[in-house]
Amino acid sequence: MKWQKKSDRSEKWLEELLKMPVETDWLEFKSEYKLFTKEGKVAEKQRDEFIKDILGLTNGNCHTIRKNKYLIIGVDDSILENNERVLHPINYRLPTQSEISRWLKIACDPVIVGIECEKVAYKNGEIFVIKIPPSFDLHETQRDLDASSGYFREYSIFMRQDENTVLASVHDGITIEQRKHLFRQEIANPPALLIGVITGGFVAFIIGRANIKTVFQTIPISETNLLVIFTLLGIFFGGSLGWIIRQLTEVRYTWRYMTTKQKVILFSLCIAIIIVVIASFKFSH
């Protein structure tokens, strides 16, 4: 789900979120979040619970490294009516974006940047939407959190496990951090798929020009069309190889989180691509 411009944040976009049957590892609903007392002071337990939820979404898990995450306040996390979540009135003070940033700066390290929040009109009410962009870092607490759900020591690392925010194990923390570093490298460097497409197309073009006369004698097709076929086969071969390399790299970290169905589908796709690539390579020779 992409964060849209104000003019494009239609009810249809919100309906897609509010009709989801369950929360996910990138989406959390809260019926209410009273972070301030009636006197206007910070409700510390609720604030620390809020910080815990933000940290869990920000760290995410191996499946959500590249995703935007959302914490939506004013929406029931379990009750649905007419296939849509029940709204709860927000008749209390909510934190500003500046206050959220200040709370997180004091509570966690590294600092979380890029969080956006906005109260959005929806049908006959309002909801408070907090968008958390992908992060390259693994964030841990730099003070104890005395949250409403429990007491958490300094240097705690939270992650998402389906619809729950939980403490990450050492292994999970290392795995998520490695995936985040891979994501940083993908942004900084050209992707393997693009390199494979360009390299494969260039090599096939050169090889095709060198061997086109021999092939042309046995296949009734123009030299130009034959060269195009050689080049397209090279692009497909190079792109497929780049895709396989990328998938193999990611699978190293995500395999333990994948369902049996996902494992079978991924394995079948890899086998199918390898067969097609081998057949294409034999045809080109």
N, C-alpha and C positions, 0 to 999 in steps of 0.2 A: 504494500500500500504506500503510495507516494504522497508526501506532504504537498498540498496544492497551494496555489496563490489564493489570496483572500477572495478574489472575484470568482474563483473556481471551486471553493469549498462548498459544494452543494449538499443538499440533504441526501442525495443519492450516495455520495462518498461516505457520509456518516452511517447511512443505512447498511452499507456493506460491512462496516465494523460491528454495528449494534445487532445485526442478525447472525453473527457468528455464534454457533451453539455452545462453544466453550472458549475459555481464555486460552491463549497460546504462549509459547516461549518468547514472543515479541509483543504481546498485547495483554494488558492488565486493566481490569475494571475495578473501581472502588465506588460503592454507593455513597460514601461520604468520607471526607478527610478533614476533620476539624483540627487544624494545626495551630489555632490561636484560641485562647480562653475568651470568655465574655468581656474580660477587662482589657483585652488586646495583647496580652502577653503570649509568648510562644509556649505551646503545650509540648513540653520537651519529649515525652514518651512518643507522642504522635509524630513529632518532627523526626525523631530517630528512626521510627518505623518507616516514615516516608523516605528518608535517606537510604535505608536498607533496600527498599523497593526500587529506587532509582539505580542504585549500584548493581542490583541483580539484573535489571534490564540492560544496563550499559555493558556489563561484562557478557551477558547473554550465555550462549553456549556455542558449540562448534557449528550449529546449523544457522545461527543468526549473526555471524560476524559481519556480513555485508548489509544487513537489514536496518532500516529505521525501526525503532521501538516506540510504543505508545503506552502511556499511563493515562487513563481516562477517568475522571472523577465526576460523580453525579449519575453513574450508571450501575444498576444492580449487577453483581457478578454471578448470579445464579437464576434469578426469576425472569422468565420470558412470558410475554403476553402477545398473542397474535404473531408469534415467531419473531418477536423483537424484544430486546431487553427493556426492563422497566426503568424509567428515569426517576431520580430523586432530586428534590429541590435543593439548589445551592443558595441557602439563605444565611450564609456565614462567610467570614472573610477568608479569602484564599491568598497564598503567597504570590508576590510578584516574581518576575523572572530574575530580578536582581537579588531578591531574598533567597531564592532557590540556589542561585550560583554561589552566594556567600555561605550558605549552610554547607554546601558540598565542598567548597574550598577548605573549610575548617575541618571537615570530617573525613576526607579521603585524599589519597595520593595515588597516581598523578591527578591533577585537576581535570574535571570533566568539562569540556567546552562544547558549545554549539547547541545547548538545550534551548528549545523554544516552547513557550506556553501561551495559551489563549483561551478565553472563554468564548465558546461558539454557540450561537443560537441554533436550536434544533426543535422544530415543530412548535410546541407550546412551552418549551423550557429552554434551559441552557446546560451545557456540559463544559467541563474544563479539560482541555486536551493538552497533554505534555508530550512533545516529540523529542526523542533522544536519538541523535544521529549515530552512525557507526563510529566506533572508537578504535584506534590502533593500539591502545594500552590496556593492560589488566589493572583494574583499580581496587585498592584495598583500603580499609579504614585506617586512619591515623589517630584515632581516639576510640575509647570504648563507646558502644552504642547501647543505651538503656531504652530499648524499644518496647512497644506494647506486647510484642510476641516473644520477648525474651531479652536476655542480657548477652551482648556480644563483645568480646575483647578486641583490643587494638590489633591491627594486622589481619582482621577477618576478611575473607574474600567471598562475595556472594555471586551466585549464578542462577540462571533460570533452568528449571527442570519441569518441562511441560508448562503448566499454569502456575507453578509454585516458585517462590524465591527461597533458595536453600544455600547453606554453606558449601562452598566448593572443597572437594578433597584436594590434596596436594597434586595428585595425578591430573585431575580435571583442570586445576588452575594452570599447570604447566602446558597442558594440551591447548587450552583456550588461548594462552599467551602465544604459543607457537603459531596458531592459526591467525591471530591478529598480526603477527610479524609477516606472515605470508601475504596477508591482505595489503600491508604497507608496501611490500615489494611489488605486488601486482600494480599498485597505483604508480609507483616510482619507475617501474621498468615495463617495456613492451610485453604484452601477454604472449604466452607460448603459442596460442592458436594463431595470432596474427603473424608471428615469425614463421610458423610452419606454412601458412598459406602463401606468403611472399616467397619463401625459399623454395617450396615445392613447385610453385608456378614458374619461377625463374629457371630452375634446374630442368624441369620438363620441357620448357620452351627451347633451351639450348640443345638438350638431347634430341628433341623432336626434329629440330632443323637438321641435325647431323644424320639422323636415320630416316628422314622422311622419304627419300627417294627409294630406299629398299622396301619400305612398307607400301609406298604408292604403287609399286609394281604388282602387288597382290590384292590390294583393296581398291575398288572403283570409286574413288572419292577425290575431290580436288585437294591440292596441296595446302591451300589456306584452311579449309575445313579440318583437314587432318592435323594441322599444327594447332588449331584451336582445341581439338579433342585432346591432344597430348598435353597442352597447357592446363586444361580443365582437370584432367586426371591428376596432374602434378599438384594443382591447388587442393584437390580433394585429398590426395595422399598426404601432403604436408599438413593441411589443416587437421586431418584425422589423427595424425601422429602427435601434433601439438595438443589436441584435445585429450588424447589418451594419457600423455605425460602429465597434463594438468590434473586429470581425474585421479591418476595413480598417486600423485602428490597429496591431493586432498583426502583420498581414501585412507591414507596412513593415519589421519587424525580423526576421521568421521566414522570409520568402519564400526567401531564399538557402539556408536549411537544410532546406527541405521537399523531399520526393521528388516526382517527376513525378505519381505517383498521388495524393498528398495535394493537389497544386496543382489537378489536374483535379476532384477531389471538392469542394474548397472553391469553385472557380469555378462548378461545376454547382449547388451548393447556393445560392449567391448569386443566380444567374440564376433558379432556381426560386422563391426567395422573392420576388424582384422581380416576377416574373410573377403570382404569387398576390396580392401586395399591390396591384398595379395592377388586377387583376380585382376584388378586394374593394372598392377605391376606386370603381371604375366602378359596381359594384352598389349601393353606398351612396348614389350620386347618381342 
